[in-house]
């Protein structure tokens, strides 16, 4: 039996993450999540999760709690990569074009 941990796919991870975030952030109009595998500055594999919201002002303590829950759920599934959680909100500013 191999001791090497099998790495989960981004889609498998996103299914877990999306369910968790949808439950936690209904009141902030959670829209969707995306997951990307990346390498950090020393070459270690990490996961970058982005939570997309329709409403701003998501409390940072709730995002931190969600990050801990994501990490715990993924560790339970054998996924050991470190997780970074970002949030994105709809553009509220109109970009004006330069007129010459």
Phi and psi in degrees as a GROMACS rama.xvg file:
@    title "Ramachandran Plot"
@    xaxis  label "Phi"
@    yaxis  label "Psi"
@TYPE xy
-77.7388  140.869  UNK-2
-92.0976  -4.98076  UNK-3
-73.4764  132.275  UNK-4
-79.0301  133.347  UNK-5
-79.4661  130.15  UNK-6
-81.7298  133.049  UNK-7
-73.612  153.471  UNK-8
-79.4033  162.073  UNK-9
-60.0977  -38.5718  UNK-10
-64.751  -42.8166  UNK-11
-61.6791  -44.2928  UNK-12
-64.7752  -43.4654  UNK-13
-64.7209  -33.857  UNK-14
-61.0187  -43.7171  UNK-15
-67.0804  -48.1138  UNK-16
-63.486  -46.3138  UNK-17
-61.1356  -42.8357  UNK-18
-61.7402  -46.7795  UNK-19
-61.9276  -47.3051  UNK-20
-67.603  -37.7547  UNK-21
-61.0567  -42.2649  UNK-22
-67.812  -41.5288  UNK-23
-76.0699  -28.8727  UNK-24
-122.929  33.5472  UNK-25
-56.6914  -42.1089  UNK-26
-71.1754  -9.84796  UNK-27
-111.921  18.9303  UNK-28
53.2511  53.1239  UNK-29
-57.3067  130.915  UNK-30
-100.106  -54.3561  UNK-31
-169.249  170.026  UNK-32
-129.323  155.644  UNK-33
-129.774  149.857  UNK-34
-129.763  132.351  UNK-35
-131.303  135.735  UNK-36
-84.6622  133.017  UNK-37
-140.934  174.72  UNK-38
-113.489  138.796  UNK-39
-83.5337  -173.092  UNK-40
-60.6133  -24.7767  UNK-41
-104.441  11.3104  UNK-42
90.7611  1.3362  UNK-43
-75.5106  144.261  UNK-44
-77.0408  132.017  UNK-45
-129.884  169.7  UNK-46
-118.136  128.652  UNK-47
-108.316  111.92  UNK-48
-101.629  130.72  UNK-49
-118.431  124.228  UNK-50
-98.3814  122.835  UNK-51
-100.249  125.914  UNK-52
-119.758  154.606  UNK-53
-94.3127  -15.6522  UNK-54
-121.129  137.541  UNK-55
-81.4082  -176.391  UNK-56
65.7392  39.5054  UNK-57
-72.8791  124.445  UNK-58
-61.4106  134.461  UNK-59
-62.6493  -33.0269  UNK-60
-65.5296  -32.4134  UNK-61
-72.1706  -34.9563  UNK-62
-66.4985  -40.8585  UNK-63
-64.3204  -44.0762  UNK-64
-60.5964  -41.2556  UNK-65
-63.2315  -41.1091  UNK-66
-60.2117  -44.4574  UNK-67
-62.3528  -40.9765  UNK-68
-65.8266  -41.237  UNK-69
-59.7349  -49.4984  UNK-70
-58.4532  -44.9471  UNK-71
-63.5079  -44.0644  UNK-72
-64.1356  -41.276  UNK-73
-68.9339  -38.5858  UNK-74
-62.2444  -38.2959  UNK-75
-60.3311  -30.2473  UNK-76
-88.8597  0.0508851  UNK-77
92.3056  4.50368  UNK-78
-87.8864  112.873  UNK-79
-101.916  -4.58111  UNK-80
-65.1944  145.691  UNK-81
-70.5603  145.102  UNK-82
-113.196  132.507  UNK-83
-109.765  135.164  UNK-84
-116.175  121.119  UNK-85
-112.756  159.173  UNK-86
-127.692  145.045  UNK-87
-129.343  144.226  UNK-88
-125.566  160.246  UNK-89
-64.2711  150.515  UNK-90
-65.2274  127.247  UNK-91
-106.57  -7.62411  UNK-92
-109.876  143.341  UNK-93
-91.4397  127.32  UNK-94
-85.4494  122.7  UNK-95
-90.6853  139.858  UNK-96
-83.9373  146.771  UNK-97
-70.191  132.38  UNK-98
-114.142  124.748  UNK-99
